Amino acid sequence: MKIIDKTPFQDEQGNINLIARVQGTLKYGLNWYPELEAQKKVIPQLDRLLDKGFVLIRNFMLPNSEIVIPTVLVTSSSIFVILISPVKGHFEAKGAEWNEIVNNGATAPARRNLIDLIARLTRAFQKYLERFNINLPIPVEPVLICSDPGAQIESLRPIVRVVRSDAIKQFATSVMQARPVLRTDSIYALGDRIADPKSPEDQQPPVELEQERPVSRAQAIFNAEANPLDPSELEFKDEVHPGLVEPNPARRRPAAPTQKRTMGLTNRQLMLLAGMFIIECCLVAAGAGVVYFLLQ
């Protein structure tokens, strides 16, 4: 499987050091790093199961918008917009609802509606494809994958596909067994075009097909309107998903007082970095104490 990784703050080996982790957390929120770790659990599994003829784009920011698509999987029969979440607990996926199930069996809306979130990400991705004249002969489908085995999910006809950690293999098998529409070279070309789009005025090269386009339920649900991509339409007004939003240089907020920086870091970043350093030192000291005690 070809992987196109656009994750920020990581080095050439795909690692994120302590300073980069602090900067990413301050910029994207507390869920940013845990969701990157969840991706690292799931993507290698998909890579082992899906051989040639698949393209996965990781953490791709839509041009001229504030939206980052966490994972896009391009296959011969569909394009999957995937949100990989590390949540654990007992949940109910019902229609567009994402509820927590408490001990007495009652349900309550979860703090973050992952179903609605990935649905809106999928619609935003479809608008992006339309804006850049990337015409697809295959459907775009939303998928929510929970990476933690501790996530127990009851699915009651959700509007997105929900995959538990123990069903990733079945998901990959269903993808491989789907009726092919695109040729392998067209899949690679489409993945490159999505990750590095040309201007909307450029014409898209023809895509070679193998069979007729299949019909998808998700295609009818998430069929985007044929309007130009407007960043204001793609904003998450009720919920900002940390790790999915980038600052938009074209829409600046009123200027805030300039903060003093040391080594490129603000005072808040330095305080957080110092706190994490103190915690690390305490852990090292505790470990050294345990070793010393055992050697006595």
N, C-alpha and C positions, 0 to 999 in steps of 0.2 A: 504494500500500500504506500502510495506517495503521500508524504506529510509535508504540508506547508505551514510552518510555525511562525506566527507573527506576534508572539507573546512579548510584551515589554519587560524591561528590567532584568532580562536573563542574559548570561554570557553565551559564548559560542557552543559550550557544552550543554546548554539548557539549564544551568544551575542559577539560582538566585541567592546572592550572598546576603549577609545580615543587613548591610546598609540599603541595598536594593529592596529587600523585603520591607524595611521600615518605610522607605519612600513609596513603594507600591501600596502599602497598607494605608498610608496617609492620603494618597491620591485616590484610591479606588474603594477603600473601606475595609472593614474587618473580614468580610467574606471573600475577599480577593484571593489571598494566599490559600486558604482551605479549598477553594474551588479549583485552583491550579493543581493542588495535590490530588484532588479527586480526578481531574483529567489525566494525571500521570498514572493513575491506577487503571483507568478504563481504556485509554488510547492504546497502550501496549497489547491489551487483550484483543482489541479490534485489529491491530496490526498483525497479530499472529493468525487470526481467523480469516482475514480478508487479504488475499494475495494480490496478484496483478489486476489492474483494471479498476482501481479505487483511488480516490484522492480525498484526503482529509485536510481541511484548512482550520487552523487553531487560532482563536482570539483575533478575529479579523474585524477591523474598524471600518464601518461603512463610510465612504468618502462624503465630505461636506455634511456630516451629522455627528451626533454625540453617541452613537450606538455602536457597541462592539458585539459581534456575533461570536459566542464562545466556541462553537464547533460546527463546521459544515462538512458533511460527508457526501461526496459526489459518487454515484454508482451508475450502472448501466440502465437502471430502471427508475430511479428516483434521486432527488436531492433531499437529504435529511438535515434539518437545522436542529442541533442537539444541545441541550443544557445538561451538563453533568454536575450533579449536586451531592455534597457529602452529608446531607441530612440523615438523621436516624430517629426512629420513633415509629409510632403507629399512625398511618395516614389513610385518608379516604380521597380518592380521585374521582370526582363525580361531576360530569359535564365540564363546566369551566371552573369548578370549585376545587380547592385544595384544603382539606380540613384535617385537623388533628383529632384522633380518637382517644378519649380519656379512659380512665379505668372502668367507669360504669357503662361504657359503650356509647356515651354521648359524643357528639361531634361539635367542634368549634373551628371557625376559620383560622388557618395558620397565619402566623405573623407575615410571612411572605407567600403570596400565591404563585407557586412555581408553574402551575398550569397556565394561568393567565399571562405570566411573564414570557414563557417560551412561545405562546400563541402570538403575542404582540411582536416578539423578535422575528417570528416567521413572516408576519405581514410586512414588517419593515424590510426584511431581506427581499421579499418579492417586489416591493416598491423600488428597491435599489436595482434589481435586475431589469425592471421596466425602464428606469431612468437611463440606464446605460445600454439599452437595446440588446440585452442578453436574452434572446428568445429561446425558451426551453421546450423541447418536445417531451419532457418528462415532468412529473408533478413535484412540488416542494412540500415536504411533510415535516411537522414538528415532532420531536421526541424528547422526553424527559428520562434521563438515566440516573438512578440513585446508586452511587458507588459503594455505600456502606451496607454490609449485610444486616445491620441493625435496623434498616428501614423496611418496615412491613407495610404493604400498600394494598388496599382494597379498591379495585377499579370498577367503577359503575359507569360505563360508557363515557369515559373522558374524551374531550375534544382533541387531545393529543395522545400520542402513543407513550405509555409509561412502561419503563423497563427496570426491573429490580436487578440487583447485582448478580443474582444467581441465574438470570435469564439473558445475560449478554450474549452467550453462545447461541441461544435460540434466535436472538435478534439478528446476529450475523448470518446464521444459517438461512433465515427467511430472506435476507438481503441477497445472498448468493443464489437462492433458488428462484428469485423473481424473474419474470420474463424480460430478457434484455431488449433494450431499445437503441442504446448508443454503442458504437464501436469503442474499443479500448483507446485508440488514438484520439477519438472525439472526447472521451472522458478526461484525458489528460489536458487537452486543449481547453476544455470548458473550465476545469479547475484553475488553470493558469489565468484564464480570462476573468474569472470571478475574483481571484486574489489580487490581480493587477489589471484593473479595468482600463480600457481606452476611453477616450472622450465620447460622449453620447452621439456625436456626429459621425463617428467612425462606423462603418458597416461591419456587422458580424459575419465571419465566414460561414458558409453552410455547414451544418452538422449532419454527418452521415448516420443514417438510421439502419436498424436491422429489422424491426417489426413496427407494427402500428402502435400508437401511443396508448398505454393502458389508462383505465379510468380509476381515479382515486377519490375516496371520500374526503380526504384532507384537502384535495384540490378544490372541491366545491366549498368547503368551509372557509378556506383561507385564500380565496381568489381575490387578489388585490385589484383596486380600482385603477383604471388607466390614466392616472394623473402623474405629473412630474414629481420627483422626490422633493418633498418639502420637509426640512429638518424639524419644523415646529409640529408637523403631524406625527413625527416619529418619537417625540419625547414621551417619557414615562412620567405623567403628571402626578399620579397617585403613589408611585413607588419608584425609587431610584435604586437599581440593582447594583451594588458595589462590584466593580470589576467589569461592568458593561458600559460605563459612560466615560467618555473622554471629553475634555474641555473643547468647546467649539470656538476656534479663533475668529470666526466670522460674526459671532454674537457675543460681544464682550459685556461683562457686568460693569457697574460703576467702579472706578478705580479705588482700590483700598489703600490705606497707608502702607508705604513700603516697609517691609520687614527686614531687619538686619540679618545677614547671612554669614555663617562661618563654615568654610569649606563647602559652600553651595547649599547648606542646610539652614532652615529656619530654626528659631528657638524651640518651637514645638517639636520639630523633628529631632533636634539635639536632645531634648528632654526624654523623648520616647526612646531614642537610641541609648541614652545613659541608663534608663530604667531596664531595658533589655540586657545591657551589659552587666548591670549589677545582678540581675537574676541568673545570668550565665555564670558569673563568678561564684554565686552562692551554690549553684548546682555542682560546679567543679570542686569547691571546697568540701561540700557534703560527700561527694564521691571519694575524695582523697581521705576524708576522715573515716569512711567505712573501710577502705582498703587498709589504712593504718591499724584500725581496730582488729581486723581479721588477721593481720600479720603478727599481732602480739601473742 
